[in-house]
């Protein structure tokens, strides 16, 4: 199965059709760049729920010689691309309330993905793609980390097929939405012809110019949509079942949305705080139930769920590599609490993962920054590195990004 990404003129024009192209292609907006940004950088913001058992997340040792811990053991092959942060504290509350302070410093400031969206969405078919895995499952419901400036939750779509359909249309030809766009262009031309027959002089000249531009756009769309080249979506598959399959498909959607230039911002949330959806491929015990570990069996199950979340982050990394996109991506990974048994949000899991073309200043053997304090310091550092204006007041962490 081929998994190479072939983003073509056809795919670009399909995106234009979805967003309502009624002008010539030369008039389509070009994405603007925040100050100091690479025109290739993509940003992925990831949250998993209910933390980790204390002492099992942060790597041991010093930068340059890190040893992965129980929850992060499978990240060993990727540690040279990661900066781990310890001692990160949520300013948004403790325990389940910590979700208010992991993608923003305090509630009401707007989460980091929203601010990056404002800086990097111009001209893209989608301002951002927000993907969920059981974010609306029972528990604490809509406690998601992506928040608007006024504090309202940014809804994540938990249905992978729905996201795929929205991004790429139906699999057997052009989507009904695209055909309606072309039909609308045709009806515009009919209306213009009728109006033009009743006018003369300057007014008729204006209509004729509009008709020429619309005709050119319609022709370009029709020609492009008849092209055989497509954005390859064959990664969208999974041989698993249940929640594991949903996660696989959502991770594929995240990679494809970026590879096929639908967006530059992806928000990916695994579960809601108090994650009560069972992962049958891991255990019959729900993740949140295991987080209140009162026995060695529950604690090992809690760790196994953390390893499952990490495995999906690794799958995303591998998909991005397959699509030759990884080097241009930076991933921000957190959870709303640290130890679920203690309901603490004083030592949150937090890491930045970046390919070689990003500004992230990683280190061979892995890098860790200890005793961070407010997690807003990580957020401000990320925003400053990419020229994004944020209302957070924490001081940046020196030298974790290259100038």
Protein Blocks (a to p, Z undefined) as FASTA:
>chain_A
ZZbdcddfklmmmmmmmnopabdfklpccddddehiafkbccdddddehiaaehilbcgd
jehiaccdfklmmmmmmmmmpccdehiacfkbghjllmmmmmbmbehkapaklmmmmmmm
gopablbacddehklbghjhjacfbdcfkopacdddfbfklmmmmmnopakbccfklmmm
mmmmmmmmmmmmmmmmmgghjllmmmmmmmmmmmmmmmmmmmmmmpmbdcdfklngcfbe
hjllmmmmmmmmmmmmmmnopafbdcddehjehiabdcfklomcdfklmmmccbfklmmm
mmmmmmmmmmmmmmmmmmmmmnopmmmpccddddfbfcfklopafbccddddddfkbmbd
cdehiaadehkbpaklmmmmmmmmnopacfbfbdcdehkacZZ
